[in-house]
Amino acid sequence: MNEHGFPESTEQFALCLSELQSSLDPESYELLLRILKGTNDALVHRNADVDIDLSPREQELFTPEFGQQLHQLLNLLGPFGAHTFVDFGTLTDTESARSEAEREHLRSEVEGIAKASGLEP
């Protein structure tokens, strides 16, 4: 994202977050903010995964619709935004291995982008 697009993206992010505050129930919005804090932590501590443990109630709140809304919000962070993986501990060994492979692939992509951009990963 270039510096000219940043103000517009920031404005879109704030607008989307405001809309979600109005449309989500307070419990779901609190969960969203907690996930965003974890996302921020991951962005601040480059190359660090941040696990956000969800209570059984929070897992119930994390519906496919909630996940889609979170995904749309995180997409506003641009191409260097966060990738979110949701694991409720119910994956088979094959699914777990695939998720780990996807995480490793994304990690290597981000490291490659960082190196190409002159950043130290």
Steps between C-alpha positions, in 0.01 A plus 500: 500500500645837408485800728232663285261209553561475872260778613218355290566150629510625857172679449342187350629291791353744756167512314481121477587464869231753589244311291595176673461665840145593401410165346667251736373416844726633779648156572597444136640852468714443810632181340575692180701759694693225678587339167603838359730552799660163431533595132667826600740309724591273206563799275710680760710190575580411140520131419329407826189293510247609756264240633175628640340238719125507464269383772225257403258796495730701272526199269119505475512870414759438227243409236581484128335843464718641781808351333404660167452839667840464670659402169353805323622727779853355492512533120485876550850475648622449146730240349722503808208441733449198716395150408272341751476128567223364714558168672249375753708191566275272295725450198600158382871424471482562124322834544743602772799421278341696215439800729860489617617480138281800412642699793855414398428594138354837605791560738753438222304728263499782754871451571572512126302821462678650800843409359411633155383823663829537688347414836664255737252220573 
